[in-house]
Amino acid sequence: MNTSRNDSEIKAWFAGRLPKEWTAQPPTITIDREEITVTIQLDPVDLGADASDEARAEAAAGRISGWREDTREARMSVASEAQRRFARKVSWGASLGDDRALFTHLALPVMTRLRQPQRQVLDTLVDAGVARSRADALQWCVRLVGQHSEEWLNDLRSAMENVQAVREQGPAA
């Protein structure tokens, strides 16, 4: 078991390991310290040009649900192998157009110390009905920041990958 694999090695392993029929379109693979999430891009459902948006959404939901049930055993086998290999939980998802569903992904508690002004922001979101709890409000804030700073976060991730590449080229410790 090698837990020091970089993201590109993990993605390459999945590219070679996933069944060919799942990869007509490249899957989206998201990796963090605890979890690898593999989202398979499904083929669209042909409902004809006159289908409503609601009908398309229902067809997408049906296709995703069917794929989830039909591939359960194979996904569990790949996940078990990957979890042993990379010491991370493997979660699955499927997307079809703008519709996306994640299956059994992790929701980890995050330890944080917030001062009163930050707690007041969370409480305002709860009081306004935007979130059910402080935890939901914090998740909402993180998602909002991620949406509005995606380019900056991508630049930061790229810089971190470059630092890792330079470290790997240096002398062994």
N, C-alpha and C positions, 0 to 999 in steps of 0.2 A: 504494500500500500504506500503510495507516494503522495503526501499531502502538499508538496511544494510545487506541484504542477502549475504552470501559468495558464491564463485563460485560453490562449491560442492552442495549447496542447489539449486542453479539455474539449474545446470545440472540435478539434481535429479528430479526437477519439469518437465523439458522437457522430461526426460526419461519416466515419467509417463503420460505425456500429449500428446506426439506425437502419431499419428496413428500407430498401430502395423506394418502395411505394409511398413511404412517408415523406420523402425528400424530393418530390417533383419540383417543389419550391423550397429553397433553403429554410430550415427551421431558425427561429430566433432563440438563441441560447444566452441566458442572463446568469451571471455567476457572481456570488459574493462569498464571504468567509464561511457561511453556514449552508448555503443552498445553491443548487444548480437548477434553473427552471428552463425546461425545453418546451417551446411553443411551436407546434406544427401548423403550417399554413395549409388549410384545406381548400380543395377545388370548389369553385362557386356552384350554386344550384341554379340550373336554368329554368326560370319560371316564365320566360317570355317577356317581351318589352312592356307589356301593359300591366305587369304585376305591381302592386302597391308596395310602399316602403315597409308597411307592417307585415305583408306576406313575405317579403324578402328577409325580414328580421326573424320571422318564425321559421322559415326554411333554413336559415343559418343556424338558429338554435337547435333545430332538429338534426342537422348534419353534424354539428359539434357533439351533441348528446350521443348520437349513434356511433361516432368515431370513438368517443370515450369508452362506451360499453364494448364495442367490437375489438378494441385494442388493449383492454385492461391487462390480460395475462402477459402479452408481449411487453407492454410498458413496465410492468412490475419486474419482469426478468431483466430488462435493460437497466432499470433503476437499481436493482440489487447489485448487479455487476459494477455499475458506476459508483455506487455508494461505498463498496469495498475498495475500489480503485482510488477514489478521490477523497474519501472520508468526509463527504458532504451529503446531505439529504438531496434527493432528486425529486423535483416536482414537475408536473406536466401541465400543458395547456394546449388549446387549439384556437385558431383564429380563422375567420372567413370574412374577408373584407374588413369592415370596421368592427365586427362582432368578435369578442374574445372571451374565453372562459379559462380560468385556472382551476386545476384539480388538486386538492389536498396540499396546498402550499403552506409554508411555515408562517406563523405570526409570532415573532419573538418579542419578549419583553425587553425594553431598552431602559437601562438605568440612566437617569438624568436628574440633575438638580436645577430646578428653575426658580428664579427669583420672582418676587411678587408681580412685577410688571408682565412677565411672560405668562405667569399663571392667570393673570387677569385677561390676557388675550384669549387663552384657552377657555376660560369661564364665559367670556362674551360670546364665543362661538357656540358653547353649550346652551347658554341662555337664549340665544337667537334661534335655536333649533337647527343650526348648521351641523352640529355634531351631537351625539348622544352622551358623550363622556369626554373627559380631558384626553383620554387616550385616542379617541376618535378625532378630536380636535387637533391633536398633535399630528396624527396621520394626515389629516386634511392640509395642515400647514406644510408639511414636508412634501406632499404631492404638488401643492401650489408652487412652492419654491422650485421644485424639479421641473415643472412645466415652463416656468418663466426664466429659467437659467440653464436650460438643456445644453445650449452651445458652450457655455462656460464650463459646465460639468464635463462635457465631452472633451474639451481642451485639457482639463485637469486630468482626466483618466488617461488621455493620450500621453501627457507628460509623465505620468506615473509609470506607464508601460515603457517609455524611453529610459527612465531611471532604472527599471528592472533589467532592461537589455544591457545597459552599461555595466550594472553590477555583475551580470552573468559573464561579461567579457573580461572582467578584472581577475586578479589572481585569486585562487581558492583560499578560503580562510583556514 
